[in-house]
Amino acid sequence: MVEKKKDNKTTKHKMTLRSPSCLYTSWFDLMISGRAWPPLGVLLLTENTKQPPHKFGGDREEGDPATSPRPRPAPCPPGAVPPPPHGRRPMASTRRPPAGLRALAGSGRHEVQSWTRATKQSLCLMWQKVKIQLMLSMSFLVTVFWYCRRLYGFLAQLLKWWSDYLQRKLIKNRSVLAEVDLLGYSAREWKGETKQAKHMREAYNELFWNYHIKYLRQVKKDNYCVLRAVLFQILSQGIPFPSWMRERDILKLPEKLLYSQGCNWIQQYSFGPERYTGPNAFGKLRKCMETLKTNWIEISGTKDHEERGNLCNALFSDESKEHRLYEAIKFIMLYEVVEAYEQIKNREEPIPHLFSLLLARDTSSDPLSFMMNHLNSIGDSGCLDQVEIFLLGYLLEVKIRVYRLHRFNTEEFQVNYPDEYRREWNEISLLTEDDRYYHIPVIRT
């Protein structure tokens, strides 16, 4: 079998008709890329003219279906149109587009190029102008944000410092501190294995387990300690004004004592650390009585427990106002001793037994000696004795229950002041370790 040789000079042209989808794709690519693009009809004509002429004859390659023997066509029935010869394909049109269409395509391409160039130039000019303003705006915003952040940090530090300062100042000035755990307090205050430390820890355990005292409020340790602990509980519990104080105007007690009973020695009254104020004693006593009455009525009239506690904390953080309260209580004690002394002299109605005990002492046999030897030192160099605590409970119409820890396991571990009290009186509690400084126990059942 002789193999056919290919003629190198002969070029094989295959008929390739481009599909409409390919033409549309090329047209859209030109349009998107921004280059000149002709109308679609011109593109179709141009693409058709680019096709190589089709040969219907010539050499055939091996394996080409044209070289294989072809079956003879069936005879055509009479009257039917014979089919075209086998292998014939219609020829594509080789006509070029008219000159008018070519001119129209060229003008459209030029207009598109001009429009695209003008648009790009406009956008570039606009961006150059906007870019400077945008950069300036962004720089300004970044600077403002940085300064605001620095200012916020500075204000936060300043506020924190100020709040810490106020908190330290308030805690330092508060004469009655917040509640603390009773057993925790005893463990901190009474460490070691000495006999006294063990005795005190046993006393605190007794209060915790058998008397339901779970917490403790520490009171500032000075010579106003007893008055502070008693008056704080009266105000914080909302106990009303004593009945005899409501019947009498306590603001007039200094005038009555000075003018009606002729107690000129009242000018020797001293206000704690302030000694011998002289003629100013009368005016200062009146201010003290006004402070006591105003704050007592205001706080006791507050029904909300939390608000009443806030008022008490504010009152007992003001040292000058707080001292005026205590001096008013001291003066009321002096006034009652003067009244009892006059009744004993005139042999009028019987007086409570506590006045007999108080006036039986050599240092307080009369009101003047009682003031000079006892009252004037309270708040300065001394504090209330037990008999004076009896008098305090009687004046304020409260039963003062005191837990004396140094008397643990004795009959004097728990005592009441006064021992003669009325059933309708309110009850407050104190806790002491040495009969000098007192704290406030908090009972929780």
Residue, then its C-alpha position, 0 to 999 in steps of 0.5 A: m500500500v503506497e502512502k500518500k505524501k503531503d504537499n508542503k506547498t499546499t496549505k490546508h484551509k478549514m472552514t471556520l464560521r464564528s458563532p454569534s456568541c463569540l462575536y458578541t463576546s468580542w464586541f463587549d470586550l471592546m466596549i468595556s476596555g474603552r477602545a474604539w468599537p464598531p457597530l455590531g453589524v459591521l463587526l459581523l460583516t468584517e468577521n465573515t469577510k476574514q474567513p479563508p476561501h473554502k476549497f471544495g476539492g484538493d488533497r485530502e488527508e489520511g483518515d479524512p471521511a472524504t477518502s473513504p468509500r461513500p455509499r451511493p445515495a438512494p434513488c430520488p422518488p419521482g417528483a421530489v427535489p434531489p438533495p445537494p451533493h454529499g459534502r457540499r457546504p454553503m459558501a459564506s458571503t465574501r462581500r465587504p461592507p458598504a463605504g457608508l457603514r465603514a465611515l459610520a463605524g469610524s466616526g463612532r469609534h472616534e466619538v467614543q475615544s473622545w468621550t472616554r478621554a474627556t471623562k478620564q480627564s474630568l475624573c482626574l481633575m476632580w480627584q486632585k481637588v478632592k484629594i487635598q481636602l480629604m487629606l486635610s479632613m482626615s488629618f484634622l479628624v485624627t488630631v481631634f481624636w488624639y486630643c480627645r483621647r488624651l483629654y479623656g484619660f486626663l479627666a479619668q485620672l483626675l476624677k479617680w484621684w478626686s474620688d479617692y481623696l473624698q473617700r479617704k477624707l470621708i472615712k477619716n472624718r467618719s466617727v462611726l465606721a461601717e459594719v464588720d464581721l464580729l469574729g473577724y474583728s476579734a481575731r484581728e484585735w486579740k491575737g496571741e495566746t495570752k490569758q487576756a486575748k483568749h478571754m476576749r476571744e471567748a467573750y466574742n464567740e459567746l456574743f456571736w453564737n448565743y446573743h446573735i450579734k454578728y457584726l460590729r460598728q467601730v466608734k471613734k475612740d475619744n472622750y465623746c465615745v459613749l455619747r456618740a454611740v448612744l446618739f448614733q443608734i437613736l438617730s439611725q433607728g428613728i427613735p422620736f424625741p423624748s416625751w418630756m422634751r416635746e412638752r418643753d421647749i428645750l431651746k429655752l432651757p439655757e434661759k430658764l437655768l440662767y434667769s429663773q433659777g439664778c445659776n450665774w455659774i453657768q458661764q464657767y461651762s466649757f465645751g469639751p476642749e474649749r475651756y471657760t468661754g465666759p459670757n459667750a457660753f449662753g449663746k453657744l449653748r443655745k446654738c447647740m440646742e438648736t442643732l440637736k432639735t433640728n437634726w433629731i426631728e429631721i432624721s427621726g421623721t425620715k421613714d426610709h431606712e437607707e436615706r436615714g442612714n445616709l443622713c446619719n453618716a453625713l451628720f457624724s462626718d461633720e465634726s463641729k456639728e457633731h460636737r454641738l450635739y454632744e454639748a447639748i446632751k451634756f447641758i440637758m444632763l446638767y439641767e436635770v441634775v439642777e431640777a433634781y437637786e431643787q426637788i431634794k432641797n424642797r422635799e417635793e415629790p420623790i426623785p429617781h434613785l439614780f440622782s441620789l447615787l449621783l449627788a451622793r458622790d463627794t465630787s458631785s454633791d451639788p450641780l456646780s461641783f457636778m459641772m466642774n468635776h465631771l461635765n466639763s471634762i467630758g470631751d476633753s480629758g474624761c468620759l462618762d462614768q457608769v452612774e452618768i450613763f444611767l442618767l443619760g438613758y433616763l434623759l433620752e428615755v432609752k434602755i441602754r444594754v451594755y455587754r462588758l467583755h472584760r466581765f465575761n463569765t460574771e454577773e456583770f457581763q450584761v447590764n442595763y442602764p438605767d436598771e429602772y426603765r419603762r416598758e415603752w422605752n426603746e432599747i439600744s446596745l453597746l459593747t465595751e472591753d474596758d468601760r471606757y471606749y464603746h462600740i455598736p453591736v449589730i444583732r442579726t437573727 
